[in-house]
Amino acid sequence: MNAKYNTRKGRKLSNLVREKILKTFRHLRKSDVHVPGTGANGPDLILSRTATRLCPYQFEQKAQERMKTIYSWHKQACKNTNLDGVLVMRMNKKDPLVVIDMDLFFDLIK
């Protein structure tokens, strides 16, 4: 993969999350959620004060193929049910993490 492709992939994901935040909190303006330039230090999305009050999370986006196993596990959590799948995973000596679908996440924080 070349660097331009990876950059585009990451920016596309950042823009997707930005649009999801703006759709979830309809009274936010586009200027309330900013995607910084490539290579900038800090968070992948910069939220205004108003946006941070409504959505008190710091987002880090990763668009990589190396997460295939996590997606397999989440698929297993969703299998044979009409319930939302929730994956709980833990690495040795680390706090457990929860993986849910992005749409479900934004429905929960709405």
C-alpha positions as CSV (number, residue, x, y, z in Angstrom):
1,M,0.0,0.0,0.0
2,N,1.3,3.4,-0.7
3,A,1.2,6.4,1.7
4,K,-1.4,8.3,-0.3
5,Y,-3.9,5.4,-0.3
6,N,-3.5,5.0,3.5
7,T,-3.9,8.7,4.0
8,R,-7.1,8.7,1.9
9,K,-8.5,5.7,3.8
10,G,-7.9,7.3,7.2
11,R,-9.4,10.7,6.1
12,K,-12.4,8.9,4.7
13,L,-13.0,7.1,8.1
14,S,-12.5,10.4,10.0
15,N,-15.0,12.1,7.7
16,L,-17.5,9.3,8.3
17,V,-17.2,9.6,12.0
18,R,-17.5,13.4,11.7
19,E,-20.7,13.1,9.7
20,K,-22.1,10.6,12.1
21,I,-21.6,13.0,15.0
22,L,-23.2,15.8,13.0
23,K,-26.2,13.6,12.2
24,T,-26.6,12.4,15.8
25,F,-26.5,16.0,17.2
26,R,-28.3,17.9,14.5
27,H,-27.9,21.3,16.1
28,L,-24.1,21.2,15.8
29,R,-22.6,23.0,12.9
30,K,-19.9,21.6,10.6
31,S,-17.4,23.9,12.3
32,D,-18.1,22.2,15.6
33,V,-16.4,19.0,14.4
34,H,-13.1,19.4,12.6
35,V,-10.8,16.8,11.0
36,P,-7.2,18.1,11.3
37,G,-4.7,17.8,8.5
38,T,-2.7,14.6,7.8
39,G,0.2,14.2,10.2
40,A,-1.1,16.6,12.8
41,N,-0.4,15.6,16.4
42,G,-3.4,15.1,18.7
43,P,-6.8,13.7,18.3
44,D,-8.2,12.6,14.9
45,L,-11.3,14.8,15.5
46,I,-11.3,18.1,17.2
47,L,-14.6,19.0,18.8
48,S,-15.8,22.4,19.8
49,R,-16.8,23.1,23.4
50,T,-20.4,22.6,22.5
51,A,-19.7,19.4,20.7
52,T,-17.6,18.1,23.6
53,R,-20.4,18.7,26.1
54,L,-22.8,16.7,23.9
55,C,-20.3,14.0,22.9
56,P,-17.6,13.8,25.6
57,Y,-15.3,11.3,23.8
58,Q,-12.0,11.5,22.1
59,F,-12.0,9.6,18.8
60,E,-9.1,7.7,17.3
61,Q,-9.8,6.2,13.9
62,K,-7.8,3.3,12.5
63,A,-8.5,1.9,9.0
64,Q,-6.3,-1.2,8.8
65,E,-6.7,-4.8,7.7
66,R,-4.8,-6.1,10.7
67,M,-8.0,-6.0,12.8
68,K,-9.6,-8.9,10.9
69,T,-9.7,-11.1,14.1
70,I,-11.6,-8.5,16.0
71,Y,-14.2,-8.3,13.2
72,S,-14.5,-12.1,13.3
73,W,-15.1,-12.1,17.0
74,H,-17.7,-9.3,16.6
75,K,-19.4,-11.3,13.9
76,Q,-19.5,-14.3,16.2
77,A,-21.2,-12.1,18.9
78,C,-23.9,-11.1,16.3
79,K,-24.4,-14.6,15.0
80,N,-27.8,-16.5,15.4
81,T,-29.6,-13.6,17.1
82,N,-31.5,-10.5,16.4
83,L,-29.8,-8.7,19.3
84,D,-27.0,-6.2,18.9
85,G,-23.6,-7.9,19.1
86,V,-21.2,-6.7,21.9
87,L,-17.6,-8.0,21.9
88,V,-15.8,-7.8,25.2
89,M,-12.1,-8.5,24.9
90,R,-9.1,-8.3,27.2
91,M,-5.3,-8.5,26.8
92,N,-3.3,-9.9,29.7
93,K,-2.8,-7.3,32.4
94,K,-4.9,-4.7,30.6
95,D,-8.4,-3.3,31.1
96,P,-11.2,-5.0,29.1
97,L,-12.5,-3.2,26.0
98,V,-15.9,-3.3,24.5
99,V,-16.5,-3.3,20.7
100,I,-19.9,-2.4,19.3
101,D,-21.2,-1.3,15.9
102,M,-20.7,2.4,15.3
103,D,-24.4,3.0,14.6
104,L,-25.3,1.4,17.9
105,F,-22.7,3.6,19.7
106,F,-24.2,6.7,18.3
107,D,-27.8,5.5,19.0
108,L,-26.7,5.0,22.7
109,I,-25.2,8.4,23.1
110,K,-27.9,10.3,21.3
